[in-house]
């Protein structure tokens, strides 16, 4: 064997293991999830979100890790939890609700933030506009004002004589000026339907019974429940109190009717979390949040619980039943 043949063969042997073992580098992305409530409350939406990521090629333990932080309904903890996620240098933060989004926005101006669901991000100062959010935040907005008005209309159809409608809410879930502006708009819209809104604010489940007693004392004839995470986490308790007080009630999520509430109308939350996964995918692949328009719900659900209607002695009009996506009998 001459020297040239030996040299070529040796180089081929050296190169072979490198070629055979060479694999594309796979980065493990780290997502921070900032939850305003508990893991138990978000288990359903989170399962859809994780499945959405899996469908897009992400697998926990292979190329994805999710860091969870839960405030347990204590909004004062959110800034510290958001700061923890920033300190971990996650690639992206996913959160929901105005308090969670505000905490994330205040914690970082560089790490991308995806809003899985939020009321009105423009009015709340989270984004510059829906079309061009600017900054490091984008995601999905439910535009809650329009949904609340729709719920008032549905209550009026079910209880045409209702002129005093209670509204259960949690103070502090919106900036003060935003909350006052929304209340003014809601009051005006309700008045045009012949409704006087009676507002009742609660901070914890221990205040629910007192709030319902006050509704009865003030002559409330129906109830609308605000679509905020703290109330959603205790839908069962609210539905039970509404039945006890024979109060026709509408909530903002399918779950409210499924646990005993009379009516529910709102966006399909699993669909929003599935779509949030597509935002995460685009951003991890290089898209800038500032350039991704904030989208709104495309799927809505209207649920009627006839069992609850029977318990409070109410007959649901056939025209309302005909429009329901689901009737619980």
N, C-alpha and C positions, 0 to 999 in steps of 0.2 A: 504493500500500500504506500503510495507516494505521500509526501507531506501535504500536498494540496487536498487530496481525497480525505486524509485524516482530519484536516482542519474543518472542512465542510461538514463531515459527519459529526464531529464534536460539537460544532455550533448548532446543528440540528437537534442533537440530544439535549443541549442546554435550553433551547427554545421550546421544546415540546412540552415540558411541564408547565411553563408559563401560559402557553396557549390553552392547554387543556383545563387549567384551573382558573383561568380568568373569567370573572363574572361581573356584570354591571354592579356598581356600588349602589346599595339600597339604603337610603337615609331613613332613620326612624324619626318621624315627626312627633312633636309633643304638643298636645292641645290642652289648654286649661279650661275647665268647665266651672263657671261661677254660678252656683245655685242659690237663689234667695230663700229657699225653704229646705226641705229634707229630701234625701234620696228616695224615700218611699213615695213622696208626692210626684216626683218626676220620672218614676221608673218606666212608665209607658212611653212618653215622648222620647226619653233617652234611648230606649230599645230601638225605636224607629230611626233615630239619628245614627246610631251605631250600625244598624243594618244598611242605612243609606251609604255610609262610608265604606262598608264592606262591599257593597255593590259597585263602588267606584274604585275598588282595588286596594283598600286599606284594611289591614288586619292587625288587631292589637297583639303585641308580642312579636310581630314581625317587622312592620314598618310604621307602627303607630302606638303611641302611649297617651293615655288621657289622665290628667291630674284633676281630681275633683275637690272642690271646696264648697261647703254648705253653710249657709248662714242660719238655718233653722228658724226662719221667720224673723230674726233679729237684724233689721236693716243696718243698725249701727256697726255690725261686724263686717259688712260688705267691703268697705275701703281697705281694711286690714287683709282680708282674704284676697282681694284683687292684687294688693301689693305683694302677697306671697307668690301668686302666680307669675307676676312680672319678675320677681326675684329668681324664679326657677328658669327664666329665659325661655318660656314656651314659645312655640312658633305662631300660636294663634289663641285667642280667648273666645269661647262661646258663652253667651249668657242670655238672659231673658228678662222681660219686665223693665220698666223705667229705672227703678232703684239699682238693679244689677248692672244695667247698661251705663248709668251715670258713674257708678263706682269704677267700672272698667275703664271708662273714658278718662276719668280723673287720674287713674293709676299709670296710664301710658299713652304716649302720642305716637309711638313707633310700632308696637306690636299690633297686628291686625285684630279687629274685634268683629265678630259676627253676632247679630241680634237674631235669635231664633224666633222671638215674638215680642213685640213692643207696641204700645198704644199709638202715640203720635210722636215720632222721633224728631220731626221738624219743629213742632211747637215746644217740645221739651229741650231743644237745643242740642240734640245728639248729632244731627246731620244738617248740612246746609240746605239740602233739598232732596226729594225722593229720586229725581232723575240723576243728579250728580251730588252724592252725599259729601264728597270732600273728606279730608282727614283720614283716619284709620279705621272707620266704622261703617258697616253696611249690614244688610240683612232683610228681615221681613217685618212689615208693620201691619197691624190689624185695623188701624184708623178707628179706634174704639167709639168715638162720638157717634158715627153713623150707625154702629151696631146697637148702641144704647137706645137711640131713637127708634130703631126697628123693634126692639124689645118692648118699648112703651106701646107701640102700635099693636103688637101681638096681644099684650095684656088688655088693651082697650077692646080688641075683638072678642076676647074670651070673657071679659067682664065689662060690658058696655056702660054700665052705670058707675064704674069706678071713677071718682073725681079726685080722690086723695090717694096717691101712690107713694109708698115708702121706697127709699133707695138706700140700700146697705152698702157702705163703702169703708175704706181704710184710709184715714188721713195720713198724709206723708208719702204716698206712693207717687205723687207728682210734685214738681216744684210749685211753691205757693201761688205764684202768678198764673201758672198754667192751669192749676186746679180751679182757681177763681174764674178764669176765662171759660173753662169748660162748664162749670156750674151755671154760669150766666146763659150760655148757649143751650144747655139742657133745660133749664127752667123756661126759657123762651119757647123752645120746641114743644115741651110738655104742655105749656099753657095754650098753645095753638090747638092742642088735641082735647082741651077741656080738663087737663090734669094739673093738680097742684102737687109738686114734689115735696115730700117730707124726708129730710136727710138724717141718717143715723150712722154715726161713725163708731167703729169698734177697732181696738188694737189687738185683742186676744180673744180666744174662745170663751174665756170666763166672763166676757162682757156681752155675749150673744143673748142670753136669756133676758137680761135687763133691756137690751135694745128692742126685743120683740114685745116686751111688756109696755115699753114706751110707745111702740107703734100702735098697739091696741088702745092705749090711753088717748092717743091723738087721732083716732078714727081712721087709720089706714085701711084701705079696702083691697089693696094688692101690693106686691113687693117686687122690685127689681134688684138683683144682686150684681154688684160691680164685678167685672172680669179682672180680678187681681189675684195673684198667687195665694196670699194668706187666706182669702175666702174660699178659693178653690180647694185648698188643702183640707177644709172643714165643711165640704159640701154636704156630707151626711148629717152633721149636726144642724146645719141651716135648714135642710129639707125637713128634718124631724120637727123643728120648732115651727116652721111654716104650716105643717100639717096640724100640729097641736093648736095653733091659733087660727086654723081654718082660713089661711091667707093664700090666695092664688099668687104663685111666685114664679118668676122666670130667671134663669141663670144663663151664663155665657158659654158653658161647655156641655158637651154631650153627657159627661159624667154626672152633672147635677141632676138631670132627669133620671139617669140610671140608678141613682142612690135614693130616689124617692121624691125628687122635686117635680113640680107640675109641668113646667115648660123649660126648654133650653134652646137657645139660638146663638150660633156663633161660628167662627171658622173651624175647620177641621184641623185640630192641633197636630195630630200625627203627620199630616201632609206638610205643615209648616216646618216641622223638624226634619222631615225627609228633604225638603228643599234647602234647609239650612246646610245639610251635608254637601250639596252642590256648590254653595258659596265657599265652604271650607276647601273643597277640592280645587276650585278655580284659584283661590288665593295661594294655596300651597304650591300650585303650579306656576305662580308668578304674577297673577292678576293683582291689581292694586284696589283696595276697598273703595278708594275715592272715585274709581271709575265704574264700579258695579252698582247700578241703580237699586234702590230699595224697592222690593216687590211687595205686593199686597195679596191677601188670600184669594184663591180661585175656587175653593171648595167650602161650602157652608153647610151646616147641619141644623135642622129644626126637628126637635124631639118633643113628643107629647106623651105624658104618663097618665093613662086613663085610671090606673089604680089610685094614683094620688088625687085625681079629680073626684073619684068616688068617695074617698076618705073625707074630703071637705065638702061634699054635696054639690059639686059643680058639673054642669053638662057642657062639654066642649062642642061648639058649633061644627056641623059637618064641613063647612067651607074651610075651617081651620085644619081639621083632620085630613082633609084631602091634600093639603099642602105639606104635610109632615113627611119628613124623610124616614122617620121611624115612629111607630106608635107602640107604646108599652102597655100591654093589656093584663 
